Amino acid sequence: MKPLKMLFILAVLLSGWIVAAQEAEDRTLLPWPQMRAIINEASGERAQHHLLELVPYPRVRSKAEYESGHFRESEVMARFERE
């Protein structure tokens, strides 16, 4: 056999061994249904909802908002916390 052909066969066999040696990445301490529930909960939808609620558009604050001591954003965050 030619040396180049032998080198190619060796490289193919070696690459197949490296691919087979990798472990699966689904090893966790929790069962898969619980992991799926956590992944679905941490999707970012809640964070996006908070941002859309807090900064929907630039606005001028009313005088009452300054006098009451509570800005709209503070009230929205308190409502989120209660929910």
mmCIF file of the N, C-alpha and C atoms, coordinates in Angstrom:
data_MODEL
# 
_entry.id   MODEL 
# 
loop_
_atom_site.group_PDB 
_atom_site.id 
_atom_site.type_symbol 
_atom_site.label_atom_id 
_atom_site.label_alt_id 
_atom_site.label_comp_id 
_atom_site.label_asym_id 
_atom_site.label_entity_id 
_atom_site.label_seq_id 
_atom_site.pdbx_PDB_ins_code 
_atom_site.Cartn_x 
_atom_site.Cartn_y 
_atom_site.Cartn_z 
_atom_site.occupancy 
_atom_site.B_iso_or_equiv 
_atom_site.pdbx_formal_charge 
_atom_site.auth_seq_id 
_atom_site.auth_comp_id 
_atom_site.auth_asym_id 
_atom_site.auth_atom_id 
_atom_site.pdbx_PDB_model_num 
ATOM 1   N N  . MET A 1 1  ? 0.839   -1.188 0.000  1.00 0.00 ? 1  MET A N  1 
ATOM 2   C CA . MET A 1 1  ? 0.000   0.000  0.000  1.00 0.00 ? 1  MET A CA 1 
ATOM 3   C C  . MET A 1 1  ? 0.876   1.240  0.000  1.00 0.00 ? 1  MET A C  1 
ATOM 4   N N  . LYS A 1 2  ? 0.317   2.265  -0.556 1.00 0.00 ? 2  LYS A N  1 
ATOM 5   C CA . LYS A 1 2  ? 1.039   3.519  -0.575 1.00 0.00 ? 2  LYS A CA 1 
ATOM 6   C C  . LYS A 1 2  ? 0.966   4.156  0.808  1.00 0.00 ? 2  LYS A C  1 
ATOM 7   N N  . PRO A 1 3  ? 1.990   4.888  1.218  1.00 0.00 ? 3  PRO A N  1 
ATOM 8   C CA . PRO A 1 3  ? 1.993   5.516  2.543  1.00 0.00 ? 3  PRO A CA 1 
ATOM 9   C C  . PRO A 1 3  ? 0.870   6.528  2.707  1.00 0.00 ? 3  PRO A C  1 
ATOM 10  N N  . LEU A 1 4  ? 0.530   7.239  1.657  1.00 0.00 ? 4  LEU A N  1 
ATOM 11  C CA . LEU A 1 4  ? -0.544  8.238  1.743  1.00 0.00 ? 4  LEU A CA 1 
ATOM 12  C C  . LEU A 1 4  ? -1.895  7.576  1.974  1.00 0.00 ? 4  LEU A C  1 
ATOM 13  N N  . LYS A 1 5  ? -2.122  6.444  1.315  1.00 0.00 ? 5  LYS A N  1 
ATOM 14  C CA . LYS A 1 5  ? -3.364  5.704  1.485  1.00 0.00 ? 5  LYS A CA 1 
ATOM 15  C C  . LYS A 1 5  ? -3.463  5.137  2.900  1.00 0.00 ? 5  LYS A C  1 
ATOM 16  N N  . MET A 1 6  ? -2.353  4.620  3.437  1.00 0.00 ? 6  MET A N  1 
ATOM 17  C CA . MET A 1 6  ? -2.342  4.093  4.800  1.00 0.00 ? 6  MET A CA 1 
ATOM 18  C C  . MET A 1 6  ? -2.593  5.211  5.819  1.00 0.00 ? 6  MET A C  1 
ATOM 19  N N  . LEU A 1 7  ? -2.010  6.371  5.568  1.00 0.00 ? 7  LEU A N  1 
ATOM 20  C CA . LEU A 1 7  ? -2.204  7.509  6.466  1.00 0.00 ? 7  LEU A CA 1 
ATOM 21  C C  . LEU A 1 7  ? -3.670  7.947  6.467  1.00 0.00 ? 7  LEU A C  1 
ATOM 22  N N  . PHE A 1 8  ? -4.306  7.929  5.307  1.00 0.00 ? 8  PHE A N  1 
ATOM 23  C CA . PHE A 1 8  ? -5.719  8.300  5.207  1.00 0.00 ? 8  PHE A CA 1 
ATOM 24  C C  . PHE A 1 8  ? -6.594  7.303  5.963  1.00 0.00 ? 8  PHE A C  1 
ATOM 25  N N  . ILE A 1 9  ? -6.335  6.011  5.809  1.00 0.00 ? 9  ILE A N  1 
ATOM 26  C CA . ILE A 1 9  ? -7.117  4.982  6.506  1.00 0.00 ? 9  ILE A CA 1 
ATOM 27  C C  . ILE A 1 9  ? -6.931  5.117  8.014  1.00 0.00 ? 9  ILE A C  1 
ATOM 28  N N  . LEU A 1 10 ? -5.711  5.366  8.440  1.00 0.00 ? 10 LEU A N  1 
ATOM 29  C CA . LEU A 1 10 ? -5.434  5.550  9.859  1.00 0.00 ? 10 LEU A CA 1 
ATOM 30  C C  . LEU A 1 10 ? -6.169  6.775  10.416 1.00 0.00 ? 10 LEU A C  1 
ATOM 31  N N  . ALA A 1 11 ? -6.203  7.858  9.658  1.00 0.00 ? 11 ALA A N  1 
ATOM 32  C CA . ALA A 1 11 ? -6.902  9.075  10.095 1.00 0.00 ? 11 ALA A CA 1 
ATOM 33  C C  . ALA A 1 11 ? -8.402  8.835  10.212 1.00 0.00 ? 11 ALA A C  1 
ATOM 34  N N  . VAL A 1 12 ? -8.988  8.092  9.273  1.00 0.00 ? 12 VAL A N  1 
ATOM 35  C CA . VAL A 1 12 ? -10.422 7.786  9.318  1.00 0.00 ? 12 VAL A CA 1 
ATOM 36  C C  . VAL A 1 12 ? -10.742 6.928  10.530 1.00 0.00 ? 12 VAL A C  1 
ATOM 37  N N  . LEU A 1 13 ? -9.927  5.922  10.786 1.00 0.00 ? 13 LEU A N  1 
ATOM 38  C CA . LEU A 1 13 ? -10.156 5.051  11.948 1.00 0.00 ? 13 LEU A CA 1 
ATOM 39  C C  . LEU A 1 13 ? -9.983  5.815  13.258 1.00 0.00 ? 13 LEU A C  1 
ATOM 40  N N  . LEU A 1 14 ? -8.988  6.655  13.312 1.00 0.00 ? 14 LEU A N  1 
ATOM 41  C CA . LEU A 1 14 ? -8.735  7.431  14.517 1.00 0.00 ? 14 LEU A CA 1 
ATOM 42  C C  . LEU A 1 14 ? -9.865  8.433  14.779 1.00 0.00 ? 14 LEU A C  1 
ATOM 43  N N  . SER A 1 15 ? -10.369 9.072  13.739 1.00 0.00 ? 15 SER A N  1 
ATOM 44  C CA . SER A 1 15 ? -11.461 10.041 13.929 1.00 0.00 ? 15 SER A CA 1 
ATOM 45  C C  . SER A 1 15 ? -12.736 9.334  14.394 1.00 0.00 ? 15 SER A C  1 
ATOM 46  N N  . GLY A 1 16 ? -12.988 8.139  13.927 1.00 0.00 ? 16 GLY A N  1 
ATOM 47  C CA . GLY A 1 16 ? -14.150 7.382  14.391 1.00 0.00 ? 16 GLY A CA 1 
ATOM 48  C C  . GLY A 1 16 ? -14.024 6.997  15.852 1.00 0.00 ? 16 GLY A C  1 
ATOM 49  N N  . TRP A 1 17 ? -12.815 6.690  16.303 1.00 0.00 ? 17 TRP A N  1 
ATOM 50  C CA . TRP A 1 17 ? -12.581 6.346  17.707 1.00 0.00 ? 17 TRP A CA 1 
ATOM 51  C C  . TRP A 1 17 ? -12.771 7.567  18.598 1.00 0.00 ? 17 TRP A C  1 
ATOM 52  N N  . ILE A 1 18 ? -12.339 8.737  18.157 1.00 0.00 ? 18 ILE A N  1 
ATOM 53  C CA . ILE A 1 18 ? -12.490 9.969  18.951 1.00 0.00 ? 18 ILE A CA 1 
ATOM 54  C C  . ILE A 1 18 ? -13.963 10.332 19.097 1.00 0.00 ? 18 ILE A C  1 
ATOM 55  N N  . VAL A 1 19 ? -14.734 10.211 18.035 1.00 0.00 ? 19 VAL A N  1 
ATOM 56  C CA . VAL A 1 19 ? -16.163 10.526 18.091 1.00 0.00 ? 19 VAL A CA 1 
ATOM 57  C C  . VAL A 1 19 ? -16.890 9.564  19.028 1.00 0.00 ? 19 VAL A C  1 
ATOM 58  N N  . ALA A 1 20 ? -16.543 8.310  19.006 1.00 0.00 ? 20 ALA A N  1 
ATOM 59  C CA . ALA A 1 20 ? -17.197 7.317  19.857 1.00 0.00 ? 20 ALA A CA 1 
ATOM 60  C C  . ALA A 1 20 ? -16.815 7.485  21.325 1.00 0.00 ? 20 ALA A C  1 
ATOM 61  N N  . ALA A 1 21 ? -15.690 8.130  21.600 1.00 0.00 ? 21 ALA A N  1 
ATOM 62  C CA . ALA A 1 21 ? -15.218 8.274  22.974 1.00 0.00 ? 21 ALA A CA 1 
ATOM 63  C C  . ALA A 1 21 ? -15.915 9.406  23.726 1.00 0.00 ? 21 ALA A C  1 
ATOM 64  N N  . GLN A 1 22 ? -16.639 10.270 23.046 1.00 0.00 ? 22 GLN A N  1 
ATOM 65  C CA . GLN A 1 22 ? -17.304 11.380 23.730 1.00 0.00 ? 22 GLN A CA 1 
ATOM 66  C C  . GLN A 1 22 ? -18.530 10.883 24.477 1.00 0.00 ? 22 GLN A C  1 
ATOM 67  N N  . GLU A 1 23 ? -18.739 11.457 25.673 1.00 0.00 ? 23 GLU A N  1 
ATOM 68  C CA . GLU A 1 23 ? -19.879 11.062 26.492 1.00 0.00 ? 23 GLU A CA 1 
ATOM 69  C C  . GLU A 1 23 ? -21.121 11.878 26.130 1.00 0.00 ? 23 GLU A C  1 
ATOM 70  N N  . ALA A 1 24 ? -22.260 11.322 26.442 1.00 0.00 ? 24 ALA A N  1 
ATOM 71  C CA . ALA A 1 24 ? -23.509 12.050 26.251 1.00 0.00 ? 24 ALA A CA 1 
ATOM 72  C C  . ALA A 1 24 ? -23.591 13.164 27.285 1.00 0.00 ? 24 ALA A C  1 
ATOM 73  N N  . GLU A 1 25 ? -24.200 14.288 26.923 1.00 0.00 ? 25 GLU A N  1 
ATOM 74  C CA . GLU A 1 25 ? -24.265 15.440 27.807 1.00 0.00 ? 25 GLU A CA 1 
ATOM 75  C C  . GLU A 1 25 ? -25.584 15.525 28.574 1.00 0.00 ? 25 GLU A C  1 
ATOM 76  N N  . ASP A 1 26 ? -26.332 14.462 28.655 1.00 0.00 ? 26 ASP A N  1 
ATOM 77  C CA . ASP A 1 26 ? -27.615 14.508 29.343 1.00 0.00 ? 26 ASP A CA 1 
ATOM 78  C C  . ASP A 1 26 ? -27.530 13.969 30.767 1.00 0.00 ? 26 ASP A C  1 
ATOM 79  N N  . ARG A 1 27 ? -26.338 13.933 31.341 1.00 0.00 ? 27 ARG A N  1 
ATOM 80  C CA . ARG A 1 27 ? -26.183 13.457 32.713 1.00 0.00 ? 27 ARG A CA 1 
ATOM 81  C C  . ARG A 1 27 ? -26.463 14.606 33.674 1.00 0.00 ? 27 ARG A C  1 
ATOM 82  N N  . THR A 1 28 ? -27.492 14.504 34.476 1.00 0.00 ? 28 THR A N  1 
ATOM 83  C CA . THR A 1 28 ? -27.834 15.512 35.466 1.00 0.00 ? 28 THR A CA 1 
ATOM 84  C C  . THR A 1 28 ? -28.235 14.818 36.762 1.00 0.00 ? 28 THR A C  1 
ATOM 85  N N  . LEU A 1 29 ? -28.322 15.599 37.814 1.00 0.00 ? 29 LEU A N  1 
ATOM 86  C CA . LEU A 1 29 ? -28.751 15.046 39.091 1.00 0.00 ? 29 LEU A CA 1 
ATOM 87  C C  . LEU A 1 29 ? -30.268 14.959 39.190 1.00 0.00 ? 29 LEU A C  1 
ATOM 88  N N  . LEU A 1 30 ? -30.961 15.691 38.341 1.00 0.00 ? 30 LEU A N  1 
ATOM 89  C CA . LEU A 1 30 ? -32.423 15.701 38.351 1.00 0.00 ? 30 LEU A CA 1 
ATOM 90  C C  . LEU A 1 30 ? -32.962 14.842 37.219 1.00 0.00 ? 30 LEU A C  1 
ATOM 91  N N  . PRO A 1 31 ? -34.162 14.296 37.390 1.00 0.00 ? 31 PRO A N  1 
ATOM 92  C CA . PRO A 1 31 ? -34.784 13.564 36.280 1.00 0.00 ? 31 PRO A CA 1 
ATOM 93  C C  . PRO A 1 31 ? -35.094 14.513 35.110 1.00 0.00 ? 31 PRO A C  1 
ATOM 94  N N  . TRP A 1 32 ? -35.153 13.932 33.935 1.00 0.00 ? 32 TRP A N  1 
ATOM 95  C CA . TRP A 1 32 ? -35.337 14.744 32.735 1.00 0.00 ? 32 TRP A CA 1 
ATOM 96  C C  . TRP A 1 32 ? -36.622 15.583 32.758 1.00 0.00 ? 32 TRP A C  1 
ATOM 97  N N  . PRO A 1 33 ? -37.784 15.113 33.241 1.00 0.00 ? 33 PRO A N  1 
ATOM 98  C CA . PRO A 1 33 ? -38.978 15.971 33.274 1.00 0.00 ? 33 PRO A CA 1 
ATOM 99  C C  . PRO A 1 33 ? -38.780 17.226 34.133 1.00 0.00 ? 33 PRO A C  1 
ATOM 100 N N  . GLN A 1 34 ? -38.072 17.086 35.263 1.00 0.00 ? 34 GLN A N  1 
ATOM 101 C CA . GLN A 1 34 ? -37.795 18.267 36.088 1.00 0.00 ? 34 GLN A CA 1 
ATOM 102 C C  . GLN A 1 34 ? -36.838 19.224 35.376 1.00 0.00 ? 34 GLN A C  1 
ATOM 103 N N  . MET A 1 35 ? -35.853 18.697 34.692 1.00 0.00 ? 35 MET A N  1 
ATOM 104 C CA . MET A 1 35 ? -34.929 19.545 33.938 1.00 0.00 ? 35 MET A CA 1 
ATOM 105 C C  . MET A 1 35 ? -35.675 20.295 32.838 1.00 0.00 ? 35 MET A C  1 
ATOM 106 N N  . ARG A 1 36 ? -36.592 19.621 32.167 1.00 0.00 ? 36 ARG A N  1 
ATOM 107 C CA . ARG A 1 36 ? -37.359 20.268 31.098 1.00 0.00 ? 36 ARG A CA 1 
ATOM 108 C C  . ARG A 1 36 ? -38.224 21.390 31.677 1.00 0.00 ? 36 ARG A C  1 
ATOM 109 N N  . ALA A 1 37 ? -38.815 21.174 32.858 1.00 0.00 ? 37 ALA A N  1 
ATOM 110 C CA . ALA A 1 37 ? -39.620 22.212 33.506 1.00 0.00 ? 37 ALA A CA 1 
ATOM 111 C C  . ALA A 1 37 ? -38.763 23.427 33.862 1.00 0.00 ? 37 ALA A C  1 
ATOM 112 N N  . ILE A 1 38 ? -37.548 23.193 34.340 1.00 0.00 ? 38 ILE A N  1 
ATOM 113 C CA . ILE A 1 38 ? -36.649 24.303 34.667 1.00 0.00 ? 38 ILE A CA 1 
ATOM 114 C C  . ILE A 1 38 ? -36.249 25.056 33.406 1.00 0.00 ? 38 ILE A C  1 
ATOM 115 N N  . ILE A 1 39 ? -35.946 24.339 32.366 1.00 0.00 ? 39 ILE A N  1 
ATOM 116 C CA . ILE A 1 39 ? -35.554 24.970 31.100 1.00 0.00 ? 39 ILE A CA 1 
ATOM 117 C C  . ILE A 1 39 ? -36.699 25.816 30.556 1.00 0.00 ? 39 ILE A C  1 
ATOM 118 N N  . ASN A 1 40 ? -37.910 25.290 30.609 1.00 0.00 ? 40 ASN A N  1 
ATOM 119 C CA . ASN A 1 40 ? -39.063 26.041 30.108 1.00 0.00 ? 40 ASN A CA 1 
ATOM 120 C C  . ASN A 1 40 ? -39.323 27.280 30.953 1.00 0.00 ? 40 ASN A C  1 
ATOM 121 N N  . GLU A 1 41 ? -39.098 27.193 32.252 1.00 0.00 ? 41 GLU A N  1 
ATOM 122 C CA . GLU A 1 41 ? -39.343 28.330 33.141 1.00 0.00 ? 41 GLU A CA 1 
ATOM 123 C C  . GLU A 1 41 ? -38.288 29.415 32.941 1.00 0.00 ? 41 GLU A C  1 
ATOM 124 N N  . ALA A 1 42 ? -37.076 29.010 32.625 1.00 0.00 ? 42 ALA A N  1 
ATOM 125 C CA . ALA A 1 42 ? -35.975 29.959 32.477 1.00 0.00 ? 42 ALA A CA 1 
ATOM 126 C C  . ALA A 1 42 ? -35.797 30.398 31.030 1.00 0.00 ? 42 ALA A C  1 
ATOM 127 N N  . SER A 1 43 ? -36.853 30.416 30.278 1.00 0.00 ? 43 SER A N  1 
ATOM 128 C CA . SER A 1 43 ? -36.744 30.711 28.857 1.00 0.00 ? 43 SER A CA 1 
ATOM 129 C C  . SER A 1 43 ? -36.490 32.174 28.562 1.00 0.00 ? 43 SER A C  1 
ATOM 130 N N  . GLY A 1 44 ? -36.733 33.059 29.520 1.00 0.00 ? 44 GLY A N  1 
ATOM 131 C CA . GLY A 1 44 ? -36.542 34.486 29.281 1.00 0.00 ? 44 GLY A CA 1 
ATOM 132 C C  . GLY A 1 44 ? -37.828 35.219 28.991 1.00 0.00 ? 44 GLY A C  1 
ATOM 133 N N  . GLU A 1 45 ? -38.929 34.486 28.914 1.00 0.00 ? 45 GLU A N  1 
ATOM 134 C CA . GLU A 1 45 ? -40.208 35.122 28.615 1.00 0.00 ? 45 GLU A CA 1 
ATOM 135 C C  . GLU A 1 45 ? -40.614 36.081 29.727 1.00 0.00 ? 45 GLU A C  1 
ATOM 136 N N  . ARG A 1 46 ? -40.391 35.683 30.978 1.00 0.00 ? 46 ARG A N  1 
ATOM 137 C CA . ARG A 1 46 ? -40.753 36.545 32.104 1.00 0.00 ? 46 ARG A CA 1 
ATOM 138 C C  . ARG A 1 46 ? -39.903 37.812 32.105 1.00 0.00 ? 46 ARG A C  1 
ATOM 139 N N  . ALA A 1 47 ? -38.612 37.679 31.846 1.00 0.00 ? 47 ALA A N  1 
ATOM 140 C CA . ALA A 1 47 ? -37.728 38.846 31.803 1.00 0.00 ? 47 ALA A CA 1 
ATOM 141 C C  . ALA A 1 47 ? -38.138 39.788 30.680 1.00 0.00 ? 47 ALA A C  1 
ATOM 142 N N  . GLN A 1 48 ? -38.499 39.240 29.531 1.00 0.00 ? 48 GLN A N  1 
ATOM 143 C CA . GLN A 1 48 ? -38.938 40.079 28.424 1.00 0.00 ? 48 GLN A CA 1 
ATOM 144 C C  . GLN A 1 48 ? -40.240 40.798 28.780 1.00 0.00 ? 48 GLN A C  1 
ATOM 145 N N  . HIS A 1 49 ? -41.132 40.118 29.464 1.00 0.00 ? 49 HIS A N  1 
ATOM 146 C CA . HIS A 1 49 ? -42.382 40.741 29.881 1.00 0.00 ? 49 HIS A CA 1 
ATOM 147 C C  . HIS A 1 49 ? -42.103 41.915 30.833 1.00 0.00 ? 49 HIS A C  1 
ATOM 148 N N  . HIS A 1 50 ? -41.168 41.723 31.761 1.00 0.00 ? 50 HIS A N  1 
ATOM 149 C CA . HIS A 1 50 ? -40.826 42.799 32.696 1.00 0.00 ? 50 HIS A CA 1 
ATOM 150 C C  . HIS A 1 50 ? -40.261 44.009 31.958 1.00 0.00 ? 50 HIS A C  1 
ATOM 151 N N  . LEU A 1 51 ? -39.392 43.751 30.995 1.00 0.00 ? 51 LEU A N  1 
ATOM 152 C CA . LEU A 1 51 ? -38.827 44.872 30.245 1.00 0.00 ? 51 LEU A CA 1 
ATOM 153 C C  . LEU A 1 51 ? -39.899 45.603 29.446 1.00 0.00 ? 51 LEU A C  1 
ATOM 154 N N  . LEU A 1 52 ? -40.787 44.857 28.835 1.00 0.00 ? 52 LEU A N  1 
ATOM 155 C CA . LEU A 1 52 ? -41.834 45.505 28.051 1.00 0.00 ? 52 LEU A CA 1 
ATOM 156 C C  . LEU A 1 52 ? -42.785 46.302 28.937 1.00 0.00 ? 52 LEU A C  1 
ATOM 157 N N  . GLU A 1 53 ? -42.952 45.862 30.171 1.00 0.00 ? 53 GLU A N  1 
ATOM 158 C CA . GLU A 1 53 ? -43.824 46.577 31.100 1.00 0.00 ? 53 GLU A CA 1 
ATOM 159 C C  . GLU A 1 53 ? -43.145 47.827 31.649 1.00 0.00 ? 53 GLU A C  1 
ATOM 160 N N  . LEU A 1 54 ? -41.836 47.744 31.867 1.00 0.00 ? 54 LEU A N  1 
ATOM 161 C CA . LEU A 1 54 ? -41.126 48.853 32.502 1.00 0.00 ? 54 LEU A CA 1 
ATOM 162 C C  . LEU A 1 54 ? -40.709 49.953 31.517 1.00 0.00 ? 54 LEU A C  1 
ATOM 163 N N  . VAL A 1 55 ? -40.323 49.592 30.332 1.00 0.00 ? 55 VAL A N  1 
ATOM 164 C CA . VAL A 1 55 ? -39.838 50.585 29.382 1.00 0.00 ? 55 VAL A CA 1 
ATOM 165 C C  . VAL A 1 55 ? -40.560 50.498 28.045 1.00 0.00 ? 55 VAL A C  1 
ATOM 166 N N  . PRO A 1 56 ? -41.860 50.681 28.037 1.00 0.00 ? 56 PRO A N  1 
ATOM 167 C CA . PRO A 1 56 ? -42.563 50.565 26.757 1.00 0.00 ? 56 PRO A CA 1 
ATOM 168 C C  . PRO A 1 56 ? -42.291 51.742 25.825 1.00 0.00 ? 56 PRO A C  1 
ATOM 169 N N  . TYR A 1 57 ? -42.048 52.910 26.386 1.00 0.00 ? 57 TYR A N  1 
ATOM 170 C CA . TYR A 1 57 ? -41.808 54.094 25.573 1.00 0.00 ? 57 TYR A CA 1 
ATOM 171 C C  . TYR A 1 57 ? -41.258 55.190 26.491 1.00 0.00 ? 57 TYR A C  1 
ATOM 172 N N  . PRO A 1 58 ? -40.505 56.132 25.949 1.00 0.00 ? 58 PRO A N  1 
ATOM 173 C CA . PRO A 1 58 ? -40.055 57.255 26.771 1.00 0.00 ? 58 PRO A CA 1 
ATOM 174 C C  . PRO A 1 58 ? -41.245 58.151 27.091 1.00 0.00 ? 58 PRO A C  1 
ATOM 175 N N  . ARG A 1 59 ? -41.310 58.637 28.318 1.00 0.00 ? 59 ARG A N  1 
ATOM 176 C CA . ARG A 1 59 ? -42.452 59.459 28.687 1.00 0.00 ? 59 ARG A CA 1 
ATOM 177 C C  . ARG A 1 59 ? -42.030 60.536 29.671 1.00 0.00 ? 59 ARG A C  1 
ATOM 178 N N  . VAL A 1 60 ? -42.820 61.577 29.759 1.00 0.00 ? 60 VAL A N  1 
ATOM 179 C CA . VAL A 1 60 ? -42.591 62.658 30.704 1.00 0.00 ? 60 VAL A CA 1 
ATOM 180 C C  . VAL A 1 60 ? -43.387 62.316 31.963 1.00 0.00 ? 60 VAL A C  1 
ATOM 181 N N  . ARG A 1 61 ? -42.738 62.370 33.098 1.00 0.00 ? 61 ARG A N  1 
ATOM 182 C CA . ARG A 1 61 ? -43.412 62.051 34.356 1.00 0.00 ? 61 ARG A CA 1 
ATOM 183 C C  . ARG A 1 61 ? -44.314 63.205 34.771 1.00 0.00 ? 61 ARG A C  1 
ATOM 184 N N  . SER A 1 62 ? -45.429 62.847 35.372 1.00 0.00 ? 62 SER A N  1 
ATOM 185 C CA . SER A 1 62 ? -46.335 63.879 35.868 1.00 0.00 ? 62 SER A CA 1 
ATOM 186 C C  . SER A 1 62 ? -45.825 64.415 37.198 1.00 0.00 ? 62 SER A C  1 
ATOM 187 N N  . LYS A 1 63 ? -46.309 65.571 37.588 1.00 0.00 ? 63 LYS A N  1 
ATOM 188 C CA . LYS A 1 63 ? -45.904 66.182 38.850 1.00 0.00 ? 63 LYS A CA 1 
ATOM 189 C C  . LYS A 1 63 ? -46.347 65.317 40.032 1.00 0.00 ? 63 LYS A C  1 
ATOM 190 N N  . ALA A 1 64 ? -47.489 64.663 39.918 1.00 0.00 ? 64 ALA A N  1 
ATOM 191 C CA . ALA A 1 64 ? -48.007 63.813 40.991 1.00 0.00 ? 64 ALA A CA 1 
ATOM 192 C C  . ALA A 1 64 ? -47.063 62.631 41.255 1.00 0.00 ? 64 ALA A C  1 
ATOM 193 N N  . GLU A 1 65 ? -46.418 62.166 40.207 1.00 0.00 ? 65 GLU A N  1 
ATOM 194 C CA . GLU A 1 65 ? -45.502 61.041 40.376 1.00 0.00 ? 65 GLU A CA 1 
ATOM 195 C C  . GLU A 1 65 ? -44.294 61.448 41.226 1.00 0.00 ? 65 GLU A C  1 
ATOM 196 N N  . TYR A 1 66 ? -43.835 62.684 41.059 1.00 0.00 ? 66 TYR A N  1 
ATOM 197 C CA . TYR A 1 66 ? -42.722 63.176 41.873 1.00 0.00 ? 66 TYR A CA 1 
ATOM 198 C C  . TYR A 1 66 ? -43.170 63.449 43.309 1.00 0.00 ? 66 TYR A C  1 
ATOM 199 N N  . GLU A 1 67 ? -44.391 63.942 43.471 1.00 0.00 ? 67 GLU A N  1 
ATOM 200 C CA . GLU A 1 67 ? -44.867 64.306 44.808 1.00 0.00 ? 67 GLU A CA 1 
ATOM 201 C C  . GLU A 1 67 ? -45.211 63.090 45.663 1.00 0.00 ? 67 GLU A C  1 
ATOM 202 N N  . SER A 1 68 ? -45.671 62.024 45.032 1.00 0.00 ? 68 SER A N  1 
ATOM 203 C CA . SER A 1 68 ? -46.059 60.842 45.801 1.00 0.00 ? 68 SER A CA 1 
ATOM 204 C C  . SER A 1 68 ? -44.844 60.082 46.339 1.00 0.00 ? 68 SER A C  1 
ATOM 205 N N  . GLY A 1 69 ? -43.693 60.264 45.701 1.00 0.00 ? 69 GLY A N  1 
ATOM 206 C CA . GLY A 1 69 ? -42.492 59.570 46.142 1.00 0.00 ? 69 GLY A CA 1 
ATOM 207 C C  . GLY A 1 69 ? -42.327 58.195 45.529 1.00 0.00 ? 69 GLY A C  1 
ATOM 208 N N  . HIS A 1 70 ? -43.307 57.722 44.760 1.00 0.00 ? 70 HIS A N  1 
ATOM 209 C CA . HIS A 1 70 ? -43.234 56.414 44.117 1.00 0.00 ? 70 HIS A CA 1 
ATOM 210 C C  . HIS A 1 70 ? -43.340 56.600 42.613 1.00 0.00 ? 70 HIS A C  1 
ATOM 211 N N  . PHE A 1 71 ? -42.285 56.195 41.929 1.00 0.00 ? 71 PHE A N  1 
ATOM 212 C CA . PHE A 1 71 ? -42.332 56.243 40.469 1.00 0.00 ? 71 PHE A CA 1 
ATOM 213 C C  . PHE A 1 71 ? -43.117 55.044 39.949 1.00 0.00 ? 71 PHE A C  1 
ATOM 214 N N  . ARG A 1 72 ? -43.576 55.148 38.718 1.00 0.00 ? 72 ARG A N  1 
ATOM 215 C CA . ARG A 1 72 ? -44.360 54.088 38.103 1.00 0.00 ? 72 ARG A CA 1 
ATOM 216 C C  . ARG A 1 72 ? -43.585 52.769 38.108 1.00 0.00 ? 72 ARG A C  1 
ATOM 217 N N  . GLU A 1 73 ? -42.274 52.834 37.838 1.00 0.00 ? 73 GLU A N  1 
ATOM 218 C CA . GLU A 1 73 ? -41.456 51.627 37.792 1.00 0.00 ? 73 GLU A CA 1 
ATOM 219 C C  . GLU A 1 73 ? -41.429 50.921 39.146 1.00 0.00 ? 73 GLU A C  1 
ATOM 220 N N  . SER A 1 74 ? -41.394 51.685 40.225 1.00 0.00 ? 74 SER A N  1 
ATOM 221 C CA . SER A 1 74 ? -41.390 51.085 41.567 1.00 0.00 ? 74 SER A CA 1 
ATOM 222 C C  . SER A 1 74 ? -42.696 50.347 41.823 1.00 0.00 ? 74 SER A C  1 
ATOM 223 N N  . GLU A 1 75 ? -43.794 50.928 41.407 1.00 0.00 ? 75 GLU A N  1 
ATOM 224 C CA . GLU A 1 75 ? -45.091 50.280 41.601 1.00 0.00 ? 75 GLU A CA 1 
ATOM 225 C C  . GLU A 1 75 ? -45.208 49.012 40.760 1.00 0.00 ? 75 GLU A C  1 
ATOM 226 N N  . VAL A 1 76 ? -44.674 49.060 39.541 1.00 0.00 ? 76 VAL A N  1 
ATOM 227 C CA . VAL A 1 76 ? -44.708 47.882 38.674 1.00 0.00 ? 76 VAL A CA 1 
ATOM 228 C C  . VAL A 1 76 ? -43.874 46.751 39.279 1.00 0.00 ? 76 VAL A C  1 
ATOM 229 N N  . MET A 1 77 ? -42.693 47.062 39.791 1.00 0.00 ? 77 MET A N  1 
ATOM 230 C CA . MET A 1 77 ? -41.846 46.035 40.397 1.00 0.00 ? 77 MET A CA 1 
ATOM 231 C C  . MET A 1 77 ? -42.504 45.461 41.659 1.00 0.00 ? 77 MET A C  1 
ATOM 232 N N  . ALA A 1 78 ? -43.163 46.302 42.452 1.00 0.00 ? 78 ALA A N  1 
ATOM 233 C CA . ALA A 1 78 ? -43.867 45.796 43.642 1.00 0.00 ? 78 ALA A CA 1 
ATOM 234 C C  . ALA A 1 78 ? -45.009 44.861 43.217 1.00 0.00 ? 78 ALA A C  1 
ATOM 235 N N  . ARG A 1 79 ? -45.686 45.194 42.129 1.00 0.00 ? 79 ARG A N  1 
ATOM 236 C CA . ARG A 1 79 ? -46.776 44.329 41.651 1.00 0.00 ? 79 ARG A CA 1 
ATOM 237 C C  . ARG A 1 79 ? -46.216 42.990 41.158 1.00 0.00 ? 79 ARG A C  1 
ATOM 238 N N  . PHE A 1 80 ? -45.079 43.027 40.450 1.00 0.00 ? 80 PHE A N  1 
ATOM 239 C CA . PHE A 1 80 ? -44.444 41.792 40.003 1.00 0.00 ? 80 PHE A CA 1 
ATOM 240 C C  . PHE A 1 80 ? -44.065 40.916 41.201 1.00 0.00 ? 80 PHE A C  1 
ATOM 241 N N  . GLU A 1 81 ? -43.558 41.542 42.256 1.00 0.00 ? 81 GLU A N  1 
ATOM 242 C CA . GLU A 1 81 ? -43.151 40.794 43.444 1.00 0.00 ? 81 GLU A CA 1 
ATOM 243 C C  . GLU A 1 81 ? -44.359 40.127 44.110 1.00 0.00 ? 81 GLU A C  1 
ATOM 244 N N  . ARG A 1 82 ? -45.488 40.834 44.156 1.00 0.00 ? 82 ARG A N  1 
ATOM 245 C CA . ARG A 1 82 ? -46.686 40.243 44.757 1.00 0.00 ? 82 ARG A CA 1 
ATOM 246 C C  . ARG A 1 82 ? -47.211 39.079 43.913 1.00 0.00 ? 82 ARG A C  1 
ATOM 247 N N  . GLU A 1 83 ? -47.067 39.190 42.603 1.00 0.00 ? 83 GLU A N  1 
ATOM 248 C CA . GLU A 1 83 ? -47.540 38.120 41.732 1.00 0.00 ? 83 GLU A CA 1 
ATOM 249 C C  . GLU A 1 83 ? -46.677 36.884 41.918 1.00 0.00 ? 83 GLU A C  1 
# 
